């Protein structure tokens, strides 16, 4: 699971860097989707691999009403997860931030799903 202090810290960090309220709400919804996925797959955030992130995209596509598996939605989701993982690695909460970036390169290669 993702600790509250890390989720809030990530959003505060983005707000400090000028991200607006609507974008912060969007980011929060993507983080929430990840947390719900983690609850269903019984995996720890720091243990997620690129394959797990790809599975999270598919799972969210099937189980989250407002999430469609199209290029723009998946790119947005993986970009936010990528930023979150980098933030968490900088805080020493996880050991690697590569999983979302590797998943993105696999899912979005050649600009298509």
PyMOL commands that set and color helices and strands:
alter all, ss='L'
color gray80, all
select helices_A, chain A and resi 4-16+21-41+45-47+50-63+71-90+99-107+109-111
alter helices_A, ss='H'
color red, helices_A
deselect
rebuild
show_as cartoon
